[in-house]
């Protein structure tokens, strides 16, 4: 008897397990249908697609025991998919949910915002007295990552409105953030990825006697009209490029235009090119950035794998260790593609991604493989093949789990250029960087860490990966990387205006004002830096203070 966690077979459930361990809470996993009979409290965490989740529950024989468990009146806490499965259906598939809440999950309207809804947002209570708030607080930000939501519509669906505990606004849409009634509590956001605020929420629920968890009152039918505000914040992402050094230790490194070796070295065992630049150990740096208030972390494996992604145990160990110490989203990149083991065993990109999710990653980043997938799609008349890494992972885990990293570089042309990318030309401004004035260029995609150029523009790639199902773009700049000149605003604006999915600006930040500039000028959802954080040239809190003073909404820490 006691607390059990439910894993339907997809998504990162390890993050919640790590959080419960951090809180000193014992639990067991639901391993068989009969385990539901032993559970006196149940948490169902989930990252992924609605249909995949229900199919996973059904295949394991869990769906009907779950329905019976909730009907028994024992405490239930659903997170993301664990909340959505309570509804009748979802536009994310054609399969029915549990039908406990008489309403449907619908897709976001992306007319005024990027979708997925990915980032930190505030919530508002419907109960004017905030009674039994479950450890949730207004004016506090929680981490959301989803493309589908339950709308709040008390006028047309008062029965469903009785379940609604808090709401959130994203753009002009107001949707359900948490539900609460009787023995059921659920949240659309991820408390296990919401830093200290999320830890407090989970601790508040766990601290209650089980009898109290099972008797939450419904929300009053007549409540004050919600007065939500768009509390969506801009994200600051700390990125760590991880690779093996010359003695096969994994270190965080950084270079200029992707050259990560020191310019000179006196070590006799190191080649004339210099040793791999060592800026720290990845797990220690991840813990530091979490403590300093980073909204998200990225660990990008830029070294060659020892055998294959699934056998690269040192990198998987880094992910597992980092996931036990940080409670904000963690993106993992490097090697997320179809591979073959040394013994000839084929490994799909979906299998590789699944290994990283089970180790504690929340999103995976795909680079060169995304370029090749878009090239194949364009060669096929714009028809997707359905087997690319982007498509298979997005289908299983939801598009919010797939990030595509784009590495473009400038191709300079004459101002009279009339080639196929004439509509994407950028012209150097008189008041801009001196070396760029009077020049014209377009942005060409590269693969293999920027070493090989492809006949594909950054805009073409961005639009292509959006079509294939990517949920976010990490936009680098080979020309600006390591320069400290600031983000390439022309590149970022060009891509930002060509897609409807979130964009993370990367490469070139040298001071806090560069972050203010990129958010103010381009409207991107997030901005990333590496070297200036590693070397402590700029502090994350310094960046956030500058943004707040400039009127940019960020999560306070």
NUTORRO-725487 format. One record per residue (C-alpha): x, y, z; residue in one letter; chain. Coordinates in Angstrom, 3 decimals. Example, Ala and Ser with C-alpha at 12.3 -4.5 7.8 and 13.67 -1.06 7.14 Angstrom:
BEGIN
12.300  -4.500  7.800  A  A
13.670  -1.060  7.140  S  A
END
This chain:
BEGIN
0.000  0.000  0.000  X  A
1.147  3.598  -0.550  X  A
2.081  6.006  -3.322  X  A
2.472  4.661  -6.870  X  A
3.631  6.288  -10.111  X  A
2.071  5.343  -13.437  X  A
4.240  5.079  -16.559  X  A
2.313  4.501  -19.770  X  A
5.489  3.793  -21.748  X  A
6.379  7.128  -23.297  X  A
7.519  10.511  -22.099  X  A
9.917  11.525  -19.378  X  A
8.573  10.149  -16.104  X  A
12.034  9.919  -14.569  X  A
11.941  13.650  -13.793  X  A
9.034  13.198  -11.413  X  A
10.709  10.185  -9.820  X  A
13.800  12.321  -9.232  X  A
11.657  15.069  -7.724  X  A
9.951  12.700  -5.298  X  A
13.333  11.361  -4.226  X  A
14.491  14.946  -3.683  X  A
11.459  15.453  -1.423  X  A
12.271  12.258  0.485  X  A
9.115  10.483  -0.649  X  A
8.932  6.711  -1.119  X  A
6.947  5.339  -4.045  X  A
6.504  2.309  -6.271  X  A
5.863  1.974  -9.983  X  A
2.660  0.544  -11.428  X  A
4.096  -2.543  -13.110  X  A
0.954  -4.631  -13.599  X  A
-2.825  -4.028  -13.569  X  A
-3.174  -5.564  -10.112  X  A
-0.838  -2.896  -8.665  X  A
-3.713  -0.402  -8.849  X  A
-5.402  -2.369  -6.039  X  A
-2.429  -1.726  -3.760  X  A
-2.183  2.009  -4.445  X  A
-3.604  4.404  -1.865  X  A
-2.372  7.461  -3.830  X  A
-1.495  7.621  -7.521  X  A
0.441  10.125  -9.643  X  A
0.237  9.920  -13.426  X  A
2.939  12.111  -15.036  X  A
3.093  12.344  -18.795  X  A
4.848  14.072  -21.634  X  A
3.630  13.053  -25.036  X  A
0.706  12.736  -27.386  X  A
-2.828  12.045  -26.137  X  A
-3.513  9.154  -28.503  X  A
-0.145  7.516  -27.823  X  A
-0.781  7.774  -24.092  X  A
-4.232  6.160  -24.228  X  A
-2.966  3.457  -26.589  X  A
-0.057  2.818  -24.218  X  A
-2.395  2.487  -21.249  X  A
-4.653  0.137  -23.188  X  A
-1.800  -2.045  -24.457  X  A
-0.523  -2.534  -20.904  X  A
-3.964  -3.312  -19.545  X  A
-3.888  -0.128  -17.438  X  A
-6.779  1.917  -18.852  X  A
-9.717  0.224  -17.126  X  A
-7.873  -0.303  -13.808  X  A
-7.021  3.430  -13.922  X  A
-10.678  4.291  -14.482  X  A
-11.660  2.021  -11.587  X  A
-8.971  3.500  -9.329  X  A
-10.228  7.070  -9.865  X  A
-13.863  5.944  -9.361  X  A
-12.861  4.361  -6.028  X  A
-12.249  7.784  -4.500  X  A
-8.559  7.284  -3.761  X  A
-6.301  10.346  -4.374  X  A
-5.174  10.955  -7.960  X  A
-2.695  13.551  -9.257  X  A
-2.421  13.866  -13.062  X  A
0.312  15.891  -14.740  X  A
0.002  17.131  -18.363  X  A
-1.191  14.026  -20.245  X  A
-2.159  12.660  -16.821  X  A
-4.636  15.552  -16.595  X  A
-5.720  15.540  -20.241  X  A
-6.606  11.836  -20.197  X  A
-9.388  12.697  -17.725  X  A
-11.270  14.468  -20.530  X  A
-13.605  12.887  -23.079  X  A
-11.374  13.265  -26.131  X  A
-8.575  15.264  -27.726  X  A
-7.972  16.832  -31.113  X  A
-4.542  15.172  -30.815  X  A
-5.886  11.891  -32.162  X  A
-9.161  10.044  -32.621  X  A
-9.197  7.937  -29.466  X  A
-11.457  8.515  -26.445  X  A
-10.178  9.543  -23.037  X  A
-11.551  8.473  -19.667  X  A
-14.489  10.880  -19.965  X  A
-14.425  11.831  -16.279  X  A
-14.439  15.554  -17.126  X  A
-17.259  16.281  -19.632  X  A
-15.248  18.310  -22.123  X  A
-12.712  17.917  -24.915  X  A
-9.066  18.892  -25.379  X  A
-8.595  21.172  -28.391  X  A
-5.626  22.655  -30.224  X  A
-4.367  26.171  -29.597  X  A
-5.180  28.941  -32.042  X  A
-1.786  30.009  -33.410  X  A
-2.979  33.235  -35.020  X  A
-1.411  35.450  -32.339  X  A
1.246  33.227  -30.798  X  A
3.654  30.379  -31.304  X  A
2.480  26.818  -30.758  X  A
3.457  24.702  -28.825  X  A
2.931  26.787  -25.703  X  A
6.429  26.284  -24.382  X  A
7.715  28.159  -21.373  X  A
6.869  29.650  -17.999  X  A
3.450  31.151  -17.335  X  A
1.439  32.313  -14.343  X  A
-1.944  30.970  -13.211  X  A
-5.082  32.576  -11.738  X  A
-7.622  31.151  -9.316  X  A
-11.348  31.033  -9.964  X  A
-12.209  30.607  -6.274  X  A
-12.086  34.154  -4.874  X  A
-11.028  32.898  -1.445  X  A
-8.169  30.743  -2.792  X  A
-9.236  28.049  -0.368  X  A
-7.173  24.872  -0.415  X  A
-4.919  26.147  -3.170  X  A
-2.859  22.923  -3.315  X  A
0.404  24.834  -2.912  X  A
-0.174  26.928  -6.049  X  A
0.404  30.662  -5.939  X  A
-0.671  33.498  -8.190  X  A
2.110  35.650  -9.670  X  A
4.330  32.552  -9.614  X  A
5.451  30.988  -12.874  X  A
5.108  27.313  -13.769  X  A
6.513  25.464  -16.766  X  A
4.119  24.540  -19.589  X  A
4.926  22.568  -22.742  X  A
1.923  21.518  -24.835  X  A
0.128  22.075  -28.142  X  A
-3.391  21.186  -26.970  X  A
-5.450  22.594  -24.114  X  A
-8.819  22.505  -22.384  X  A
-10.613  25.809  -22.855  X  A
-12.413  27.488  -19.958  X  A
-16.064  28.019  -20.972  X  A
-18.359  28.158  -17.887  X  A
-21.271  29.637  -19.838  X  A
-21.596  26.780  -22.330  X  A
-20.226  23.936  -20.199  X  A
-20.952  24.562  -16.503  X  A
-20.486  20.880  -15.601  X  A
-16.896  20.928  -16.837  X  A
-16.346  24.339  -15.213  X  A
-16.941  22.764  -11.789  X  A
-13.648  20.968  -12.231  X  A
-11.598  24.050  -13.088  X  A
-9.324  25.182  -10.274  X  A
-7.024  27.697  -12.014  X  A
-6.696  29.136  -15.505  X  A
-3.853  30.537  -17.589  X  A
-3.787  33.010  -20.439  X  A
-1.498  32.536  -23.432  X  A
-1.915  35.177  -26.097  X  A
-5.653  35.853  -26.137  X  A
-6.684  32.341  -25.052  X  A
-7.733  31.411  -21.528  X  A
-7.383  27.707  -20.786  X  A
-7.456  25.283  -17.877  X  A
-4.251  25.177  -15.836  X  A
-5.424  22.920  -12.999  X  A
-8.497  20.830  -12.198  X  A
-9.641  19.807  -8.738  X  A
-12.689  17.923  -7.505  X  A
-13.136  15.172  -4.942  X  A
-10.156  12.838  -5.093  X  A
-8.812  14.257  -8.372  X  A
-6.196  16.959  -8.860  X  A
-4.492  17.643  -12.179  X  A
-2.267  20.262  -13.730  X  A
-1.443  21.114  -17.322  X  A
1.987  22.455  -16.350  X  A
4.883  20.366  -15.043  X  A
5.580  20.900  -11.340  X  A
8.621  18.626  -11.573  X  A
10.103  21.104  -14.094  X  A
8.911  24.290  -12.392  X  A
11.860  24.823  -10.070  X  A
11.239  25.636  -6.419  X  A
7.611  26.583  -7.121  X  A
6.901  23.125  -8.490  X  A
8.694  21.409  -5.622  X  A
6.497  23.328  -3.164  X  A
3.344  22.297  -5.026  X  A
4.232  18.615  -4.973  X  A
5.339  18.791  -1.362  X  A
2.035  20.432  -0.356  X  A
0.013  17.625  -1.974  X  A
2.207  14.890  -0.530  X  A
2.194  16.410  2.958  X  A
-1.603  16.221  3.220  X  A
-3.143  13.156  4.821  X  A
-4.563  10.900  2.119  X  A
-8.062  11.518  3.470  X  A
-7.681  15.242  2.690  X  A
-6.292  14.575  -0.787  X  A
-9.474  12.691  -1.587  X  A
-12.049  15.353  -0.661  X  A
-11.392  18.550  -2.583  X  A
-14.554  20.619  -3.145  X  A
-15.736  21.477  -6.662  X  A
-15.263  25.027  -7.914  X  A
-18.399  27.108  -7.385  X  A
-20.626  27.417  -10.421  X  A
-20.923  31.152  -9.794  X  A
-17.470  32.686  -9.462  X  A
-16.027  36.050  -10.250  X  A
-15.311  36.423  -13.972  X  A
-11.709  35.435  -14.524  X  A
-9.427  38.366  -15.103  X  A
-6.406  36.523  -16.391  X  A
-3.466  38.262  -17.930  X  A
-0.916  36.905  -20.336  X  A
1.771  35.892  -17.856  X  A
3.984  34.199  -20.446  X  A
7.680  34.879  -19.864  X  A
10.773  34.914  -22.036  X  A
13.209  32.084  -21.301  X  A
16.940  32.312  -20.637  X  A
18.644  29.073  -21.663  X  A
22.102  28.011  -20.511  X  A
23.749  25.727  -23.054  X  A
26.599  23.301  -22.483  X  A
28.488  21.841  -25.448  X  A
29.756  18.487  -24.161  X  A
32.531  16.467  -25.754  X  A
35.369  14.145  -24.866  X  A
38.734  15.761  -24.312  X  A
42.040  14.164  -25.293  X  A
41.956  11.767  -22.341  X  A
38.327  10.728  -22.978  X  A
36.764  12.721  -20.114  X  A
33.503  14.512  -20.902  X  A
33.880  18.272  -20.444  X  A
31.921  21.392  -21.278  X  A
33.685  23.298  -24.015  X  A
33.152  26.345  -26.193  X  A
34.849  27.731  -29.247  X  A
34.819  30.490  -31.813  X  A
32.991  29.523  -34.998  X  A
32.773  25.994  -33.546  X  A
36.554  25.529  -33.059  X  A
36.774  24.177  -29.513  X  A
40.529  23.709  -29.211  X  A
42.885  26.109  -27.542  X  A
44.938  28.209  -29.923  X  A
48.165  27.034  -28.364  X  A
49.331  24.521  -25.792  X  A
52.568  23.520  -24.160  X  A
51.366  20.042  -23.278  X  A
53.547  17.495  -25.049  X  A
50.687  14.995  -25.400  X  A
48.403  17.387  -27.237  X  A
48.475  18.009  -30.959  X  A
49.696  21.303  -32.373  X  A
46.073  22.396  -32.676  X  A
45.839  22.678  -28.898  X  A
43.869  20.869  -26.217  X  A
40.096  20.766  -26.092  X  A
38.975  23.854  -24.198  X  A
37.737  22.739  -20.770  X  A
35.226  25.057  -19.102  X  A
33.981  22.641  -16.469  X  A
32.180  19.395  -15.815  X  A
28.683  19.182  -17.308  X  A
26.802  17.984  -14.224  X  A
28.405  20.579  -11.941  X  A
27.679  23.366  -14.417  X  A
24.083  22.208  -14.846  X  A
23.571  22.349  -11.073  X  A
25.129  25.807  -10.959  X  A
22.883  27.181  -13.672  X  A
19.780  25.765  -12.023  X  A
20.760  27.479  -8.772  X  A
21.427  30.740  -10.637  X  A
17.955  30.811  -12.167  X  A
18.297  29.474  -15.708  X  A
14.843  28.764  -17.149  X  A
16.065  25.836  -19.188  X  A
19.274  23.866  -19.786  X  A
20.667  22.299  -22.947  X  A
23.324  19.585  -23.063  X  A
24.572  19.137  -26.620  X  A
26.904  16.215  -27.287  X  A
29.331  17.466  -29.935  X  A
31.813  14.608  -29.686  X  A
31.894  11.430  -31.743  X  A
30.107  8.577  -29.992  X  A
32.312  5.826  -28.682  X  A
30.095  3.113  -30.175  X  A
26.577  4.435  -30.845  X  A
24.179  6.812  -29.056  X  A
22.590  3.972  -27.088  X  A
25.979  2.672  -25.999  X  A
27.467  6.056  -25.150  X  A
27.110  5.360  -21.458  X  A
29.151  8.368  -20.246  X  A
26.723  10.806  -21.933  X  A
23.668  8.922  -20.705  X  A
25.210  8.969  -17.233  X  A
25.633  12.750  -17.490  X  A
21.957  13.133  -18.350  X  A
20.859  10.879  -15.491  X  A
23.037  12.717  -12.986  X  A
21.986  16.179  -14.197  X  A
18.308  15.226  -14.054  X  A
18.611  14.422  -10.336  X  A
19.969  17.907  -9.594  X  A
18.016  20.283  -11.827  X  A
14.264  20.794  -11.843  X  A
13.857  22.850  -14.985  X  A
13.545  21.521  -18.565  X  A
16.540  19.687  -19.978  X  A
17.192  19.411  -23.728  X  A
19.651  16.809  -25.021  X  A
21.226  16.913  -28.472  X  A
23.683  14.864  -30.466  X  A
23.223  11.575  -32.280  X  A
19.415  11.603  -32.368  X  A
19.141  9.724  -35.646  X  A
18.845  6.231  -37.088  X  A
22.090  4.366  -36.396  X  A
23.601  0.895  -36.516  X  A
25.479  -0.623  -33.585  X  A
28.957  -2.062  -34.161  X  A
27.419  -5.556  -34.108  X  A
25.039  -4.618  -36.935  X  A
21.929  -4.036  -34.796  X  A
19.848  -1.173  -36.251  X  A
18.710  1.520  -33.823  X  A
15.979  3.995  -34.745  X  A
16.030  7.664  -33.838  X  A
12.874  7.018  -31.813  X  A
14.717  4.376  -29.787  X  A
17.655  6.716  -29.197  X  A
15.345  9.558  -28.119  X  A
13.484  7.194  -25.805  X  A
16.724  6.287  -24.041  X  A
17.447  9.948  -23.338  X  A
13.892  10.611  -22.174  X  A
14.122  7.692  -19.768  X  A
17.449  9.052  -18.527  X  A
15.793  12.363  -17.657  X  A
15.705  14.532  -20.801  X  A
12.563  16.510  -21.587  X  A
13.333  17.399  -25.201  X  A
15.748  16.157  -27.841  X  A
17.573  18.347  -30.326  X  A
18.068  17.172  -33.912  X  A
20.625  18.798  -36.225  X  A
22.040  17.367  -39.438  X  A
19.363  14.681  -39.666  X  A
16.724  17.432  -39.884  X  A
18.500  18.975  -42.881  X  A
18.578  15.652  -44.715  X  A
14.912  14.991  -43.903  X  A
13.845  18.336  -45.369  X  A
16.007  17.738  -48.437  X  A
14.255  14.418  -48.992  X  A
10.848  16.001  -48.524  X  A
11.593  18.771  -51.013  X  A
12.931  16.246  -53.521  X  A
9.666  14.332  -53.077  X  A
7.521  17.269  -54.106  X  A
6.921  18.456  -50.543  X  A
5.532  15.122  -49.353  X  A
6.806  13.869  -46.015  X  A
7.985  10.260  -45.843  X  A
6.705  9.666  -42.317  X  A
9.890  7.907  -41.185  X  A
12.235  10.773  -40.324  X  A
13.478  11.291  -36.775  X  A
11.348  14.410  -36.412  X  A
8.149  12.658  -37.489  X  A
8.550  9.452  -35.506  X  A
9.552  11.171  -32.262  X  A
6.843  13.848  -32.569  X  A
4.216  11.170  -33.205  X  A
5.177  9.226  -30.091  X  A
6.025  12.050  -27.686  X  A
4.310  15.101  -29.145  X  A
5.917  17.809  -31.252  X  A
6.856  19.741  -28.093  X  A
9.527  17.080  -27.436  X  A
11.398  17.801  -30.700  X  A
13.816  20.703  -31.119  X  A
15.646  21.298  -34.395  X  A
19.048  22.975  -34.212  X  A
19.806  25.070  -37.306  X  A
23.415  26.069  -38.093  X  A
23.382  28.621  -40.929  X  A
26.150  30.776  -42.289  X  A
26.108  33.802  -44.544  X  A
26.600  33.609  -48.274  X  A
27.582  37.037  -49.553  X  A
26.243  38.085  -52.947  X  A
26.015  41.287  -54.955  X  A
23.266  43.753  -54.140  X  A
21.774  42.982  -57.587  X  A
21.521  39.248  -56.842  X  A
18.514  37.726  -58.626  X  A
18.914  34.075  -57.651  X  A
16.464  31.680  -55.991  X  A
16.941  33.239  -52.505  X  A
16.466  36.861  -53.556  X  A
13.398  37.090  -51.306  X  A
15.554  36.190  -48.301  X  A
18.367  38.677  -48.923  X  A
19.605  40.738  -45.991  X  A
21.444  44.018  -46.463  X  A
24.000  45.401  -44.023  X  A
22.732  48.508  -42.238  X  A
24.637  51.765  -42.118  X  A
24.491  51.797  -38.345  X  A
25.263  48.111  -37.993  X  A
28.523  46.211  -37.627  X  A
31.121  48.019  -39.721  X  A
32.270  44.925  -41.623  X  A
28.669  44.262  -42.741  X  A
27.823  47.701  -44.120  X  A
27.020  47.830  -47.815  X  A
26.948  44.039  -48.169  X  A
24.142  41.625  -49.063  X  A
23.759  37.997  -48.088  X  A
21.440  35.051  -47.506  X  A
21.729  32.300  -44.911  X  A
22.799  28.838  -46.015  X  A
22.293  25.718  -43.886  X  A
25.153  23.465  -42.883  X  A
25.579  19.984  -41.417  X  A
28.306  18.158  -39.492  X  A
28.924  20.960  -37.036  X  A
29.079  23.643  -39.703  X  A
31.708  21.876  -41.776  X  A
29.522  21.085  -44.808  X  A
27.216  23.546  -46.595  X  A
23.947  22.373  -48.169  X  A
21.785  23.817  -50.934  X  A
19.116  24.850  -48.451  X  A
18.406  28.186  -46.806  X  A
17.669  28.741  -43.128  X  A
14.110  29.805  -43.989  X  A
13.536  26.729  -46.151  X  A
14.818  24.476  -43.399  X  A
12.772  26.168  -40.675  X  A
9.558  25.891  -42.664  X  A
10.364  22.314  -43.615  X  A
10.946  21.086  -40.070  X  A
7.766  22.807  -38.916  X  A
5.886  20.834  -41.582  X  A
7.536  17.602  -40.426  X  A
6.434  18.167  -36.836  X  A
9.223  19.951  -34.952  X  A
8.015  21.905  -31.940  X  A
10.864  24.383  -31.535  X  A
13.838  25.810  -33.427  X  A
17.236  26.461  -31.872  X  A
18.695  29.040  -34.235  X  A
22.475  29.343  -34.212  X  A
24.753  31.579  -36.272  X  A
28.156  30.365  -37.385  X  A
29.178  33.934  -38.259  X  A
28.308  35.327  -34.818  X  A
29.325  32.368  -32.653  X  A
31.890  33.449  -30.054  X  A
32.142  37.020  -31.338  X  A
30.305  38.824  -28.526  X  A
28.823  41.199  -31.124  X  A
25.263  40.298  -30.209  X  A
22.677  38.005  -31.733  X  A
22.231  38.073  -35.504  X  A
18.943  39.988  -35.437  X  A
18.439  39.829  -39.204  X  A
18.700  36.044  -39.237  X  A
16.484  35.645  -36.190  X  A
13.782  37.970  -37.472  X  A
13.839  36.293  -40.889  X  A
13.255  32.841  -39.397  X  A
10.891  34.046  -36.646  X  A
8.552  35.560  -39.227  X  A
8.565  32.425  -41.399  X  A
7.280  29.881  -38.818  X  A
4.612  29.550  -36.119  X  A
6.624  27.438  -33.676  X  A
8.830  28.868  -30.888  X  A
12.348  30.048  -31.749  X  A
15.364  30.111  -29.427  X  A
17.965  32.709  -30.418  X  A
21.568  31.575  -30.077  X  A
25.147  32.715  -30.861  X  A
26.820  36.058  -30.322  X  A
25.643  37.296  -26.917  X  A
28.303  39.353  -25.191  X  A
26.392  41.293  -22.548  X  A
22.984  41.587  -20.893  X  A
21.796  44.272  -23.306  X  A
22.096  41.841  -26.196  X  A
19.289  39.793  -24.598  X  A
17.116  42.886  -24.255  X  A
17.795  43.694  -27.897  X  A
16.901  40.261  -29.256  X  A
13.616  40.036  -27.360  X  A
12.587  43.593  -28.159  X  A
13.530  43.441  -31.840  X  A
12.497  39.921  -32.855  X  A
9.866  38.642  -30.429  X  A
11.527  35.227  -30.001  X  A
10.429  33.106  -27.086  X  A
13.883  32.321  -25.684  X  A
17.539  33.275  -25.927  X  A
20.523  31.036  -25.276  X  A
24.105  31.627  -24.269  X  A
27.051  29.454  -23.346  X  A
30.556  30.898  -23.120  X  A
29.660  34.130  -21.322  X  A
27.876  32.120  -18.640  X  A
30.623  29.478  -18.382  X  A
33.333  32.119  -17.963  X  A
31.150  34.188  -15.579  X  A
31.458  37.226  -17.823  X  A
27.696  37.748  -17.525  X  A
25.445  36.313  -14.801  X  A
22.000  34.910  -15.535  X  A
20.504  37.163  -12.859  X  A
22.196  40.163  -14.490  X  A
20.442  39.275  -17.741  X  A
17.069  38.930  -16.029  X  A
17.470  42.218  -14.172  X  A
18.222  44.031  -17.427  X  A
15.181  42.431  -19.059  X  A
12.863  43.352  -16.198  X  A
14.109  46.949  -16.259  X  A
13.386  47.011  -20.000  X  A
9.827  45.790  -19.463  X  A
10.401  42.234  -20.714  X  A
8.466  39.639  -18.723  X  A
10.794  37.034  -17.211  X  A
10.574  34.518  -14.403  X  A
11.941  35.921  -11.161  X  A
14.124  33.653  -9.052  X  A
END
